[in-house]
């Protein structure tokens, strides 16, 4: 009887502890894969200050997330598949992983060997989505980030009109999350204007950087500041769209 009474005395203290432990299960570790081109990719030190937006993006997540940036310079959906880069992602995918997919810059140019006709481009995006979902992972489609191109009136121009529209069509067709980076980046560049927007790109005067002794005028690729600003757009959209991933972003 005395033993039973002792157990009853400790019971009120034990029950809350059991409840706390049940709610403190370890958060599952996930991987975010980045599939894309040079605007997203990691860079060699010899390309500095050119910076892909995937580089700062990876630094915004807590320890439950690993970011694997498989994006490569010059790749289109066609060459990404042909070179086995997509297979590298699909073979590793696990349930609840994410795949952020941003192509278009190299798909849309008929003069490049990476050119991907519109119908093939959509089919390649469908393939990425289908194989991602087959692993119970989560695909996120991203329209190609805008180039810096202003008209004489100081208005930003659309540089990916057709291929961005194709991404939106596939996202709607297959009911997957879409980050309209083309639209959002154009808004950013317009807010900054023709001159100040140069500060986001890999633009250098002769002698300013040993990697580009003759200088550089690049309206496609970002410097560190530009890459961070684009990454911040993507992170903002993750939160805005209430993706489960948002809970793993470092709080300010």
Number of C-alpha atoms within 10 A of each C-alpha: 6 7 8 8 10 10 12 12 11 10 11 10 10 12 10 11 10 10 10 10 9 9 8 8 8 7 8 8 11 20 19 22 23 23 27 30 26 24 28 31 21 21 18 10 10 10 11 15 21 24 27 28 27 29 19 19 21 18 14 15 18 13 11 13 19 16 18 17 21 19 27 20 15 19 25 30 29 21 18 22 16 12 11 11 18 21 15 12 21 18 11 11 24 18 14 20 22 22 25 21 25 26 30 25 27 24 24 20 14 11 8 12 14 19 21 21 14 14 9 14 23 19 13 18 20 17 14 24 22 15 18 24 19 14 16 15 21 20 24 19 24 23 25 28 26 27 23 23 19 16 9 8 7 12 15 21 15 16 17 19 14 12 21 25 14 19 26 18 13 19 22 12 10 11 9 14 18 21 25 20 22 20 17 18 20 21 14 16 22 19 13 14 16 18 10 11 17 20 15 22 24 23 21 18 12 12 11 13 14 11 14 17 12 12 16 16 12 16 16 17 24 27 21 19 18 21 24 20 19 25 23 16 18 22 18 14 18 20 14 10 12 11 11 10 17 17 13 15 18 11 9 3
